[in-house]
Amino acid sequence: MAKTDDHPTIQSVDTAFRVIEELRDQEGAGVTELAESMDLPKSTVFNQLKTLREQALVVKENGEYHLGLRFLELGSFVKYKRDIYEKIEPKVEEIAEKTDERAHFVVEERRHAIHVHTKTGANAVENGTNAGTRRTDLHAVAAGKAILAHLPESELEAFLEENTLEAYTENTITDREQLHAELERVRERGYAQNDEESMLGLWALAAPIRYPNGKLLGVLSVSGPTHRMKGERMKNEIIDLLLGSSNEIEVNVTHAQQSS
């Protein structure tokens, strides 16, 4: 058995998830391709695929294996198991429509940023993030910095121990002291920004959503090309929109908790 965080794990389950992720990354593959890319015996890969097919998690089409639609069912259950996530989706769509850019609702899970909802406005550009995207580059993106700024100190330090502050552009913060200072600014002003730190030409703003006890529920963010978003008028409009939307959701969450 493999070990994670000093606890034993079942090797066959670890391998199954590796197969699933490899199929996702390759957008479909045969047994030989998977075995070579994963450096595993063909028999091991074949047995894993056979089991996954029996569970409808994998399908075989024209000699290649692909992820099955059962993942859509499972993903939908996770996505909507909390009513509040479902209620936030129209607000994300509203933000996308008002800004004409790409809007996101992001939550933190095991020190990863998970994109729960992503909506595109009329002028939105592709930035590599869609619903279900998991990110570890929290130090380089607006939503990630909003998350880090509201993690308990022990969780923040754990993130820093687990992740290298990789430089994606010349603007990326790669120094721990500078990152701590940036996170303090996020807490003081109530929002985070990504000034071409994850990708040149991309700019973003993000605002946290908190439960009544102060714990982070999630983050609203907007991203788009720098030339459209960085002007003061646009920046201020987006900040006001994000902060207002965040506050509206927080009020609704407080009301729901008091009524339950």
C-alpha positions, 0 to 999 in steps of 0.5 A, a space after each residue: 500500500 502507498 502512503 499519504 500524510 503518513 496513512 496507508 492507502 490502497 495501491 489499486 485505488 491509487 492506480 485506478 485514479 491515476 488511470 482516470 486522470 491519464 484518460 482525462 489528460 489524453 482525452 482517450 487512449 488505448 491500453 498500450 498508450 496508457 501502460 507506456 505513459 504510466 509506466 505500468 504493465 499492460 495487464 495492470 492497466 487492462 484490469 483497471 480499465 475492465 473494473 472501471 468499465 463495469 462501474 460505467 466510469 469508463 467506456 470503450 469507443 473505436 478501440 480507445 477508452 474514454 471517461 464515461 458519463 457517470 462522472 457527470 452524474 457524480 459531479 452533479 451530485 457533488 456540485 449541488 449537494 449544498 443548496 447554497 452552491 446552486 443558489 450562487 450559480 445565477 449570481 455568477 451568470 449575472 456577473 458574467 452578463 454585466 461584465 461581458 467577461 468570464 465569471 467564476 465561483 471558486 471554493 477551497 478543498 484540501 488547499 486546492 481552488 475548485 471551480 464550481 461555477 464558470 460562466 462566460 460573458 459576450 466578450 469572454 476569453 478562454 483562460 483554461 478554467 472550467 467547472 471542476 478545474 482544480 488549481 494549486 497555483 493559488 499564489 498566482 491567481 486572484 481567487 487563490 489569493 482570496 482563499 489563502 488570505 482567509 485560511 487559518 494560519 496553520 492551513 496557510 503554512 501547510 500550503 506553503 510547505 506543500 507548494 513551490 511559489 512557481 513563477 508563471 510570469 515576471 509578475 508572479 509573487 514567488 517570495 513568502 514574505 511578499 506573499 504574506 504582505 499581499 494577503 494582508 492587503 487582500 484582507 484589508 481592502 476586501 478583494 484580491 487581484 491577479 495582475 498578469 501573474 498567472 498569464 501575460 495579458 490576463 487580469 482578474 479580481 476576486 472577492 471572498 464570500 464568508 459564513 456568519 462565523 467568518 469562515 470562507 464559503 467561497 470566492 467570486 471572481 472575474 477575469 479578462 484581457 488586461 487591455 479591457 479590464 485594467 482601466 480605473 472605471 472598469 476596475 472600480 465597476 467590477 470591484 463594486 459588483 463583486 463586493 456587492 454580490 458577495 455581500 448579497 450572498 452572505 446576507 442570504 446565507 445568514 438569513 437561511 441559517 437563522 431560519 433553519 
